[in-house]
Amino acid sequence: MPRETGVTEMRVTDIAPRLHHGVRTHQPGEAITIALVDDHVLVRSGVREILEAEPDLRVVGEAGDSEGAVVLAAETTPHILLLDIEIPGDDAATTVRRLHEVSPATRVVVLSMHDGPVLLRTLLALGIRGYLLKSVTRQELVTAVRTACADNGRIALSVSHASLTGAQGYSSDALSDRERAVLTLVAQAMSNAQIAARLSLTEATVKRHLRNIFVKLDAVSRIDAVNKAVSAALIEAPRLSAHRVGTRSGRLPEVSPHHWG
């Protein structure tokens, strides 16, 4: 079960993202159709039970990875798609973009254990209609689904105060392509020399890119930079061996960082 995050609050706010034209309006009296995407069957079962206890909510399908989510959205065009951002496959931002491409009418609501302002800002800019921590109550979840379905341009948020106030963080283009390439290799635990060889750069150039990355992400170490970039969907989570992976999301363990300079 997800652990409590401390400060959690339900807010409905008008910081409206880019909305898609042609969105199907939910009609009064019509059941709200919902697709569930989470790689844990037990979580999906629990969420389904909560939602289907409400007479106006109906779950129309489930998926366990990003590719399945896209297929499910295309086939069922639900009013709402509840998306866990740590599912196997594409990163969260790519998944949201693909969902909007195949089913523009579907409102995506993120349901996650991850509470980070950078990722929150990135996904809001992509047009999600809600971001909820998995520590929300049953009533908060139901309210968020109904709020997201309402054609009022509002967004349902249930996140920590720190994430809410920090949502003005980094944009999806905060790093250049070269900086992303460098940081992706840092995430694979490569040294500056190894990165330089892989990208046909000098070590001095690698160090310069890292200094720029640190400044842009307000990072204090290589690990901090990787974790912030992964949270913001600026790079994909590192595919490390089991003994190196610090969390299920693939974030690097918090150990002494390598010196970048």
N, C-alpha and C positions, 0 to 999 in steps of 0.2 A: 504493500500500500504506500502511496506517496506520503512523504513527511510534510508536516505543516511548515509553511514558510515564514511564520511570524506575523508580519503585517500584511493582511489580505483584505481588499475592499472591492465591492462591486460599484462600478461607475458606468454610467451611460453618458457618453460625451459626443459632442458634435465636431470632433477633429476628423472631419470626413475625408477619406482617401479618394483617389480617382474611382468613380463609379462607372460601371459599364452600361452603355445604352442598350435599350431593349430588354431590360430586366423584367421578368415575368412578375406581375403583381399578385400577391397572395390574396385570394378572394375570401370575404367573410364567410365563415361556416365551412370552409374547405380545410381538410386536415393538412397540417404542415408535414411535408415529407422530408425525411432525414437519412443521410448516409453516414455510416460510422467507419472511420479509418484509424485503426490502432493495431499494432502487431501482437498485442496480448489479448487472447481470446477471452480471458476472464474479465478484463477491463471492458471489452465490447459488450459482453453479456450483462455486466452491471449497469452500464450506461443505457443499454437497450431497455432493461427492466425499469429504470427510472423514467425514461421518456415515454414508454408505452403504457405507463400507469396513468398518463394524461390523455383525456379523450380526444384532444385536438392534435396530438403528435403521433406520427407513424413512421417507423424505421423501415426503409425500403431496400436496404442492402448493407453489406459489410465488406471491408477489404483490410489486408494486413501489410501492404507495402505501397510505395508511391505509384508503381505501374498499375496495380490493382485499383488504386484510388481513381486514377484517370479513366480507366475502363468503366468503373462503376458510375462515375459522374456522367460519362458520355451516354451510358445505357439507360440510366434512371432519371437524369436531370432533376435531382432533388432540390427542394427549396433551400435546404441547409446541408452542408457537409461538415461534420465534426472531424477535425484533422489533428492527429498526434504528429508533432514535427520530428519525432525521433524514429520514425518508421524506416525500414530498410529501403534502399533505392536512392532516388534523387534527394538533394538537399531541400529544405523547406521552401525557399524562395522559388526554386525551379518547379517544385510540385504545385505551388499556388498558381504560378504562371500557366502551367499546363492545364490545370483545372479550369481556369478562366477561359482558356482557348476552346476546350471541348464543351463547356457548359457555362456560358457567360451569365445565365440566369441564376446559377447556384451561388448562394452566399457562403463563403468559407469561414468557419469559426474554429480557431485553434484551441485545442484542449491538451495542455502539456504540463510536465513537471518542471520545465525550464522557465525561470523567471529572469529575463535579461532585457534591459532597455534597448540595446542595439538591435537585437533580433526583432523586438516589438516594433521599433520604428520602421525597419525594413519591410516587415510584413504589412504594416498599416499602409505604407506607400504603395504596396502591390494590391490593395483593395480588400483585405480581409474585413469581415464585419464583426469579429469578436476575437478576444484572446483571453482564455480562462486557464487558471492553474487547476491542476487535478485535485487540489484541496478545497475546491468550491463545494458548497452545500447542494443538496438536491434542488432546492428552490432556486438558487442562483443559476444553476445549469438550465433549468426549465425557463426561467425568466430571460436568460441570455439568448436562448433559441428563439423565443417569441420576439424579442427585441430585434434580433438580426433579421428575422423574416419580415418585420414591419417595414413598409416602404417609406421610411422617414429619414434616411441618410445617417442614422446614428450607429454608433459602434459600442458593443458591450465589452467592457474590460473588467477582469477580476485578477489584478496583479498587485505586487507589493508597491508601496508608495515610492520606493526608490526607482522602480522600473517606470512608473507612471511619470515621475518628474524627469527621468533621464531619457524619455522617449524622443527627445530632440537631438539624439546622438548622431551616429555616422550614417551617411547615405550609402546606398548600394554601390555607388561608384567612388567610395572613399579611397580605395587603393587603385593604383594603375595596374595594368596587366602584368608588367614585370614585377611589381611589388607582390602581387598575388602569387606569381610563380615562385618567387623567393620564399615567401611565407609558407607556401604549400610544402616546400622541401624542408623548411625548418620544422614543420609539423611532423615530418617523417624522421625527425631526430638527426638530420644531416648536419655536419659541421660547415663552417663557412667555406673551407677548402673544397669540400664535396659539392656544395651548392655551386661554387664558382666553376668547377669542372663540368657539372651537369648542364649549366646554362651558358657555358663558354664566356664567362665573365672573369674579371680579376677579383681577388678577395677584397680589395679596396672598394670595388663597385658594390659587391654584396653587402659590405659593412655600411656603405652609404644608403643603400636601399633599406637596410634594417633600421638605421637611424631615422629615416623618413617615416617608416612604418610605425616606429615607437611614438613619434611625435603625433602622427595622424590618429592613432588609436589610444593615445595617452597611456601607453603600456610601460610597465616597469621591468619587464623581463621578456625573454623569448617565449616562455610558456604563457605569460599574460597576453602577449600579442596574439598568439595562436588561439587561445581560448576566446578572446574578444572577437577575433575574425570569424571563428566558427559560429559563435553566438549570433553574429550579424549576417551569417550566410555569405560572407565575403570569400571564404574558402570552404571546401568540404572538410568534414571531420576526418582526421587522419586515420588511415587504415593500418593500425599497429597491431603487433602480436599481443596475445592476451596478457602477457606479463607486463606490457608497457601501458596498456590502456587503463586510465584512471577511473573512467566512468563509462556507463553504457553508451553515452553519446559520443565516445571517442575522444574526449578532451584529454589533454596530456595531464599526467599526475603532477601535483604540486610538489616538485622536488627542486633542489638548488638549480637555478637556470645557468645555461652556458653564457659566457660573456660574449656580447655581440660586437664589441669594439675592438 
